[in-house]
Amino acid sequence: MTADRPLFGILLMTGFCVLAPMGDGIAKLLGASVPIGQLLAVRFGFQAGLLLPLVLLTGRRLWLSPRHSALVALRTALHIVGIGAMFLSLRYLPLADAVAIAFVMPFIMLLLGRTVLGEEVGRRRLVACAAGFVGTLLVVQPSFAAVGAPALLPLLVALVFALFMLVTRSIAKATDPVAMQCLSGLMASAVLLPLLAIGTTSGWPGLEAVASSPRDWMLLAALGTLGTLAHLLMTWSLRFAPAATLAPMQYLEIPFATLIGWLVFRDFPNGLALLGIAVTIGAGLYVIARERALSRLPVPASTA
């Protein structure tokens, strides 16, 4: 069993928080020239291609029980929809706004845990959820005024990834994370590549493959590599530090996304969006702190 090394785990999670918005930034750059279907096929194709040799060389078991295989398939479908919605949102929204809106996910997970799993969620965390949703609406409002309905796509991302995390939680202890991500990449490629071929033949908008420039192929390769490496860093970080230690670090993704958005696209959140980002981060950190405090109690507190 791997011994806890919290500082190393934090370093790995910080790497995720840097690489994930870099990948999103590349997807935003490619959005004008590469159809969404091709972006997704390359993203998951690289995930499978990079991880399959690692699985084979390390002797990991790739095949799972029928139940776990079905759950990985569901997880893969959610992953495709979530990343697809994120990539689409980046065609309309500044990078920082899209990432900040998607960070309503922890609050959705808390509410899903209460309604789906029957977990205890007290008044204080419900109030924090409400505050987090208000903060998210403050970020959505100026974007919605500018681009309309596409500003709501990150909310779909948040909902899908909340379900994605619930499925992941249900199979995490029974599956190797590297093998699971490799299998997920293979499953996604098995769906997306034929769909891309059919879409290209039939001329379906967004699902056709186009001839890309050498620059675009370099960016596509970087997108696939960064996406795969970012998720591996997140997975590995949990081997060296508790989730309660790492959860607050994930909010570093928002300032990194803001910095990348400003450096590459000269986008910077306006005053209302900045206020919403601050409220969302504050509410999220409170929920994390409250979860950590409750985990130390011998019995659940009704006023949590």
N, C-alpha and C positions, 0 to 999 in steps of 0.2 A: 504493500500500500504506500502511495506517495505521501511523504511527510509535508506538512504545511510549510510553505515559504511565502508568507503574505506579500513581501515586497516584490518578489519575482512575479507572483500572480497579478499584482497591481500593474507592474511593468507590461505584462502581456496584455492586460485589458486596455491599457493606454494605447498600445499598438493597434488594437482593434479600433479604438475611438479615432485614431488618425487614419487608418487604412479604409475604413468603411465610408466616410465622407469623400475620400479621394476617389474611390470607386464610383460613388454617386456623381461626383463632379465629372468624371470621364463619361458616364452615361448621359449626362446633360450635354456635354460637348458633341456626342455622337447622335443625339436625338434628332438633329435636323437632317442627317444624311443616311442613317441606318434605321430600317424599320424595326419596330418593337419585337417582332418575332425573331428576327435575326440576332438582336441583342440578347434575348433570352437564350436562344439556342447556343450561342457562343459562350455565354456566362456559365451555363450548366455543363456544356461540353468540356470546357476547361476544368471544371470541378471534377468531372469523371476522369479526364485524361491525366490530371495531376495526381489524384489520390489513388487510382487503381494500381499503379506501380508500387506505391507505398504500402498498400494493403497486401499485395502479393509478396513483396520483399520481407515484410515483417510477419508473415504467416497469420494475419488476422482472418477471422471467419467472416465471409461476406454474406453467406446465406442464413436467413433467419427462419423462425417458425412461421407458419401461415398467419397467425394473429399479428405477430410483430411486423411481418412483411406488409400486411394490409395497413397497419398504422404508419409505417414508413411511406407507403404509397400516398396515404392521406396527407401526411406531413409534406411530402414532395409537391402535391397539388397545391396546398396552401402556400408553399414557398414560391412556386411559379407565379401564382396570382399576386402575392404580396410584392415580390420584386417587380413584376410587370406593372402593377399600379404605381409603385414608386418611380420607375423609369418614366412612365407616362406623365406623372405629376411634375417631374423635373423639366418637361418641355414647356411648362406654363409658369412654374413658380421659381422664385429664388431658392437656392440650395438650402440656406439656413431656415427659411420658412417651412419648406417641405419636411425637413428633419425635425424641426421643433413641433410641428403639428402631429407628426407620427409619434412623438413621445407622449401622446395621450394613452399609448398602449399599456403602461403599468396600471393605470386607473381602470381600463377596460378589463385587464386580467384580474384585478381585485374584485370587480363586480361579477365577472364570470365565475370566479372561485366561489363567490357567495351563492349565485343562482344555480350554477351547474354542479359544483362539487359540494355544496352545502357547508362551505367554510365559514367560520365566525368572522364577521366584519362589523366592528363597533362604530359608534357615532363619530369619533374623532377621525377615523380613516375615511368614513363616508363624507365628512365635511372636507377633508383634504382632496378627495376625488372630485367633489363639486368645484373646489377652487381650481384644481388642475384643468377641468373642463372649461371653466371660465377663462383661464389663461390661454388655452388652446383657441377658444373663440376669438380672443383678442388678436391672435396671430392670423386666424382665418379671415377675419373681417376685411382688412385692407386687400388681401389677396383675392377674396371673393368679389370685391368691388371692381378689381382690375380685370380678372379673367373669367369670373363666373363659376360654373359648376366644377371645372377641373381643380379648383382650390380645395374641394372636398376629397380628392383622391387620397391624400395622406391619411384621412380618417379611415378610409377603407384599408389602407396599409396597416394602420394600428389595429383594427378589428381582426384582420386576417392573421397578423403576426401574434396577436394575443391567443387566438385559437392554435396557431402553430406552436407556441410555447407550451400550451396545455397538453397537446399531443406529445411534444418532445419530453415533457416531464413524466408522462405515463410510461415511456419506454427507455428513458435515459439509463436506468440502472441495469437494464437487461441487454443493452447493446453497446458495442464499442463505438465511440463518437466518430473516429476516423472512418471506420467501415460503414457506419450509418450514413455519413455524408457522401462517401463514395457511391454507395448503393442509391442514394437519393439523386446524385448526379447522373448515374446510369439510367435510372427510371425517367428522369426529366428529359434526357437526351433521346430516349426511346420514344417519347411522345412528341417532343418539339421538332426533331429533325424530319420525321415523315410529314408532320403538319406543315413545316416550312417548304418541303418539296411540293406538297399538294397546293399550298398557297401560291407558290411561284408559278406552277403550271396553270392554276385557275385565275391568277391575277387578283387574289384576295388582298385588299388594302391592309397593310401592317403585318401581313404574314408572308410576304414575298421576300426572297433573297435578292439582294442587289450586288452588283459589282462594286467593291469598295476600293478606295485608293490605298496605297501603301501606308499612308499616315493613319487612315481609319483602321486598317488591320493591326497596326502597332497598338492603337488605342484599345481595340477589341481584345487583343492579347493581354494588355495591361488590366482591362476590366475583369476578365476571367481570373487572372492570377490574383489580383487584389481581393476580389470577392471571396475566393477560396481561402487565401491566407488569412483574411480578416476573421472568418468564421472559425478557422483552426485556432487562431490566437485566443478567441473568446472561449472555445472549448477547453483548450489547455490551461487557461488561466484558472478555471474552476477546479483543476487538479491540485493547485498549489495554494489556493486561498478560498475561504468560505464565500458563498454567494452574498451573504450580508456585508462582507468587506468590499466585494467588487461592485455591487449594485450602484452605489453612489458614483463610482468612476464612470459609468456608462453615460452620465450626463455631460462628460467632457466632449462627447460627440457633437453637441450643439455648438460650443464655441469654435471647435475645429472646423465644422461645416460653415460657420459664419466667416472664419478667416479664409477658407478656400474659396467661398463664394465671392468675397471681396477681391482677393488676389486675382482670380481667374476671370470672373464675370463682372466685377465692379458692382455687385449687388450687396446692399447692406440693409438689414431690417429697419423700418421706420420706428418712430417713437412708440406707437401703439403696439407694434409687433414685439419690440424689445421689452415692453412692459409685460406682454403676454408670455414671452419666453421666461422672464424672471419669475412670474407667478407659477408657471408650469414646473420649472426647476425646483422652486421652493416647496411646492406641494408634493412633488415626487420625492424629494429628500426627506420630507416629514414622514411620508408613508414608509419609506425605507427605515428611518430611525425608529418608528413605532413598531414595525415588524421585528426589528432587532431587539427592542426592549421586551416585546411580548414573548419572543422565543426564549428568554431567560426566566420567564415566570413558570412556576410549577403547574398552574392551572390558567386557562384562558380568562382574560379580564373582560367583563361584559361591557365596559365603557371604552374598549379599545378604539 
